[in-house]
Amino acid sequence: MDIFGLLGNPVGHSLSPPMHEAAYDQLGLDARYVTFEPEPAALEAAIDGADALGITGLNVTIPFKQDVLEFVDADELATRIGAVNTIDFTGDGTPTGHNTDAVGAMRALRDHDVTLEGADAVVVGAGGAGRAIAFGLADAGATVEIANRTESTAHDLAEAVPGATGHGLEAGALADLLAEADILVNATSVGMESDETPVPADALHGELAVMDAVYQPLETRLLQDAAAVGATTVDGAWMLLYQGVEAFELWAGEEPPVDAMNEALRSQL
């Protein structure tokens, strides 16, 4: 039996186990996906223990995505982003670390027929999700504008992302950015289990593709406002789905049944 899992603290809320196990069931794989919740001080021991026990792969979530870099051989993208969300134990030697958040977000956009190359993209938020999405967009050929409540943090991230520019979140400045934008991504937690939005409704327009990393609720106020002006909308479950799909492909070397994973994921929301 192959054992996969999620490493984080807390992880009781995770939607990953049913999503991955739906893929195992459909493919007839002898595999299970479980959760691990070590204390932060025990992170290295947890990774060493997983390796020693023959665990095939782990996803990594808060608060370990940055700290785990010290204990894995991170690939080039994960190193640039500064975070690992997937560990592969199948090779010889040190486990390898990857970041599927960036590629997963790009797959979510492409799945909704959003053109990335040559696009002007605005990312709201410069935290962990914002970093991954900004690098993903830049690597896909988009020009990235990063807007963050603390403007200096946006500038710091923009210095790391090729061709990116940092901005504050003043309403007028954000509206000016969006007037010329093709893509808007909310990479903050604003709108999670609330009716708040990080972007004024009157700053949106019908030529935008709007993705929200928030997936509870699926239809955030931002996405409702975007749909009302005719924009393409991409809910946060698509990003969650495709980062899981990318992790599965890394571990198994084949694409999983995406529809089964999507159905299992959305049944939990």
C-alpha positions as CSV (number, residue, x, y, z in Angstrom):
1,M,0.0,0.0,0.0
2,D,1.2,3.5,-0.9
3,I,0.7,6.1,1.8
4,F,0.3,9.8,1.0
5,G,-0.7,12.6,3.3
6,L,-0.9,16.2,4.3
7,L,1.5,17.8,6.7
8,G,0.3,20.8,8.6
9,N,-1.0,22.2,11.8
10,P,-4.0,22.3,12.0
11,V,-5.2,20.0,9.2
12,G,-8.6,18.8,10.5
13,H,-10.4,21.1,8.1
14,S,-8.5,19.8,5.0
15,L,-10.4,18.8,1.9
16,S,-7.4,17.0,0.4
17,P,-8.1,13.4,1.8
18,P,-11.4,12.9,0.0
19,M,-10.1,14.5,-3.2
20,H,-7.1,12.2,-3.4
21,E,-8.9,9.1,-2.3
22,A,-11.5,9.6,-5.0
23,A,-8.6,9.3,-7.5
24,Y,-7.2,6.1,-5.8
25,D,-10.7,4.5,-5.8
26,Q,-11.4,5.2,-9.5
27,L,-7.9,4.0,-10.5
28,G,-8.1,0.9,-8.3
29,L,-4.9,1.9,-6.5
30,D,-3.9,0.4,-3.1
31,A,-3.3,3.7,-1.5
32,R,-4.5,6.0,1.3
33,Y,-4.2,9.7,2.0
34,V,-3.9,10.6,5.7
35,T,-3.2,13.8,7.7
36,F,-0.2,14.5,10.0
37,E,-0.2,17.3,12.5
38,P,3.2,17.6,14.2
39,E,4.2,20.5,16.4
40,P,6.4,23.0,14.6
41,A,9.5,22.0,16.6
42,A,9.0,18.4,15.4
43,L,9.0,19.2,11.6
44,E,12.4,17.8,10.8
45,A,11.6,14.6,12.8
46,A,8.2,14.3,11.0
47,I,9.9,14.5,7.6
48,D,12.6,12.0,8.6
49,G,10.0,9.7,10.1
50,A,7.8,9.8,6.9
51,D,10.9,9.0,4.8
52,A,11.9,6.1,7.2
53,L,8.3,4.7,7.2
54,G,8.2,4.6,3.4
55,I,5.6,7.2,2.8
56,T,5.4,8.0,-0.9
57,G,4.5,11.7,-0.8
58,L,3.2,14.5,1.3
59,N,1.4,17.7,0.7
60,V,2.5,20.6,3.0
61,T,0.3,23.4,4.3
62,I,0.4,26.1,6.9
63,P,2.6,26.7,8.9
64,F,5.3,24.5,7.3
65,K,5.5,25.6,3.6
66,Q,8.5,27.8,4.2
67,D,10.2,25.9,7.0
68,V,10.2,22.7,5.1
69,L,12.7,24.1,2.5
70,E,15.5,23.4,5.0
71,F,14.8,19.6,5.0
72,V,14.2,18.8,1.3
73,D,16.0,19.3,-2.0
74,A,13.7,21.9,-3.5
75,D,13.3,22.3,-7.2
76,E,13.9,25.6,-9.0
77,L,10.3,26.9,-8.9
78,A,9.8,26.1,-5.2
79,T,13.2,27.8,-4.4
80,R,12.2,31.0,-6.2
81,I,8.8,31.1,-4.6
82,G,10.3,30.3,-1.2
83,A,7.7,27.6,-0.3
84,V,7.1,23.9,-0.8
85,N,3.7,22.4,-0.8
86,T,4.6,18.9,-2.1
87,I,7.3,16.4,-1.1
88,D,8.3,13.4,-3.1
89,F,10.0,10.5,-1.2
90,T,10.3,8.1,-4.1
91,G,13.9,9.0,-5.2
92,D,17.2,8.1,-3.6
93,G,18.6,10.4,-1.0
94,T,17.0,13.6,0.2
95,P,13.3,14.0,-0.4
96,T,12.5,16.5,-3.2
97,G,10.3,19.6,-2.6
98,H,8.0,21.1,-5.2
99,N,5.4,23.9,-5.4
100,T,2.2,22.9,-7.2
101,D,0.3,26.0,-6.1
102,A,1.7,28.1,-8.9
103,V,1.1,25.6,-11.7
104,G,-2.3,24.6,-10.2
105,A,-3.4,28.2,-10.3
106,M,-2.4,28.5,-13.9
107,R,-4.2,25.3,-14.9
108,A,-7.3,26.7,-13.2
109,L,-7.2,29.8,-15.3
110,R,-6.4,27.9,-18.5
111,D,-9.2,25.5,-17.8
112,H,-11.5,28.5,-18.1
113,D,-10.0,29.6,-21.4
114,V,-8.0,32.4,-19.9
115,T,-5.0,33.4,-22.0
116,L,-2.0,34.0,-19.8
117,E,0.8,34.9,-22.3
118,G,0.9,38.6,-22.9
119,A,-1.9,39.2,-20.3
120,D,-1.8,42.1,-17.8
121,A,-2.5,40.5,-14.5
122,V,-3.3,42.1,-11.1
123,V,-2.6,40.0,-8.0
124,V,-4.1,41.3,-4.8
125,G,-2.1,40.0,-1.8
126,A,1.6,39.3,-1.4
127,G,1.5,36.5,1.1
128,G,2.1,32.8,0.4
129,A,-0.7,32.4,-2.2
130,G,0.2,35.7,-3.8
131,R,3.8,34.7,-4.2
132,A,3.0,31.4,-5.9
133,I,0.4,33.0,-8.2
134,A,2.6,35.9,-9.1
135,F,5.5,33.6,-10.1
136,G,3.1,31.3,-12.0
137,L,1.7,34.2,-14.0
138,A,5.2,35.7,-14.8
139,D,6.5,32.3,-15.9
140,A,3.4,31.9,-18.1
141,G,4.2,35.2,-19.9
142,A,1.9,37.6,-18.1
143,T,2.9,41.1,-16.9
144,V,2.2,41.1,-13.1
145,E,1.0,44.0,-11.0
146,I,1.0,43.1,-7.2
147,A,-1.3,45.1,-4.9
148,N,-1.0,44.7,-1.2
149,R,-2.3,46.4,1.9
150,T,1.3,46.9,3.1
151,E,2.8,48.5,0.0
152,S,6.4,47.7,0.9
153,T,5.6,44.0,0.9
154,A,4.2,44.3,-2.6
155,H,7.4,46.0,-3.7
156,D,9.5,43.3,-2.0
157,L,7.7,40.6,-3.9
158,A,7.8,42.5,-7.2
159,E,11.6,42.7,-6.9
160,A,11.7,38.9,-6.9
161,V,9.1,38.3,-9.7
162,P,10.4,39.0,-13.2
163,G,8.9,42.2,-14.7
164,A,6.5,42.7,-11.8
165,T,5.5,46.0,-10.2
166,G,4.3,46.6,-6.6
167,H,1.5,48.8,-5.5
168,G,-0.6,49.8,-2.5
169,L,-4.3,48.9,-2.1
170,E,-5.8,52.4,-2.3
171,A,-9.1,52.2,-4.1
172,G,-8.2,54.7,-6.8
173,A,-4.8,53.1,-7.6
174,L,-6.4,49.6,-7.8
175,A,-9.1,50.9,-10.1
176,D,-6.5,52.4,-12.4
177,L,-4.6,49.1,-12.5
178,L,-7.8,47.1,-13.2
179,A,-9.0,49.4,-16.0
180,E,-6.1,48.0,-18.2
181,A,-6.0,44.5,-16.8
182,D,-7.0,41.2,-18.3
183,I,-6.7,39.1,-15.2
184,L,-7.5,39.7,-11.5
185,V,-6.6,37.2,-8.8
186,N,-7.5,37.6,-5.1
187,A,-4.8,35.9,-3.1
188,T,-5.9,37.2,0.3
189,S,-8.3,35.7,2.8
190,V,-10.8,38.6,2.4
191,G,-14.2,37.1,1.6
192,M,-13.6,33.8,3.5
193,E,-16.8,33.0,5.3
194,S,-17.8,36.7,5.0
195,D,-19.5,39.0,2.5
196,E,-16.4,41.3,2.2
197,T,-14.5,41.9,-1.0
198,P,-10.9,43.2,-1.5
199,V,-11.9,45.0,-4.7
200,P,-14.7,47.6,-5.2
201,A,-17.4,46.4,-7.5
202,D,-17.1,49.5,-9.7
203,A,-13.5,48.7,-10.5
204,L,-14.5,45.5,-12.3
205,H,-15.3,45.2,-16.0
206,G,-16.5,42.6,-18.4
207,E,-13.2,42.0,-20.1
208,L,-11.6,40.6,-16.9
209,A,-11.0,37.1,-15.8
210,V,-11.4,37.0,-12.0
211,M,-10.1,34.2,-9.9
212,D,-10.5,34.1,-6.1
213,A,-8.2,31.8,-4.1
214,V,-10.9,31.7,-1.4
215,Y,-13.1,28.6,-1.7
216,Q,-15.4,28.9,1.3
217,P,-17.8,30.2,0.1
218,L,-17.3,29.1,-3.5
219,E,-19.2,32.2,-4.7
220,T,-17.5,35.0,-2.9
221,R,-18.7,38.6,-3.0
222,L,-15.9,39.4,-5.4
223,L,-17.0,36.6,-7.8
224,Q,-20.6,37.7,-7.6
225,D,-19.6,41.3,-8.4
226,A,-17.4,40.1,-11.3
227,A,-20.2,37.9,-12.8
228,A,-22.6,40.8,-12.6
229,V,-20.5,42.8,-15.0
230,G,-19.9,39.9,-17.4
231,A,-16.4,38.9,-16.3
232,T,-15.1,35.3,-16.5
233,T,-15.1,33.9,-12.9
234,V,-12.9,31.1,-11.5
235,D,-13.7,30.0,-7.9
236,G,-11.0,28.9,-5.5
237,A,-11.8,25.2,-5.6
238,W,-10.3,25.1,-9.1
239,M,-6.9,26.1,-7.7
240,L,-7.2,23.7,-4.9
241,L,-8.1,20.9,-7.3
242,Y,-5.3,21.5,-9.7
243,Q,-2.6,21.8,-7.1
244,G,-3.7,18.4,-6.0
245,V,-3.8,17.1,-9.5
246,E,-0.2,18.3,-10.1
247,A,0.9,16.7,-6.8
248,F,-0.7,13.4,-7.9
249,E,1.1,13.5,-11.2
250,L,4.5,14.2,-9.5
251,W,4.0,11.1,-7.3
252,A,2.4,8.7,-9.7
253,G,3.8,9.8,-13.1
254,E,0.3,9.9,-14.6
255,E,-2.7,12.2,-14.6
256,P,-5.4,11.3,-12.2
257,P,-9.2,11.2,-12.9
258,V,-9.7,15.0,-12.6
259,D,-13.5,14.8,-12.8
260,A,-13.6,12.4,-9.9
261,M,-11.3,14.5,-7.8
262,N,-13.4,17.6,-8.6
263,E,-16.6,15.9,-7.7
264,A,-15.2,14.7,-4.4
265,L,-13.8,18.1,-3.5
266,R,-17.0,20.0,-4.3
267,S,-19.2,17.6,-2.4
268,Q,-17.4,18.8,0.7
269,L,-18.1,22.5,0.1
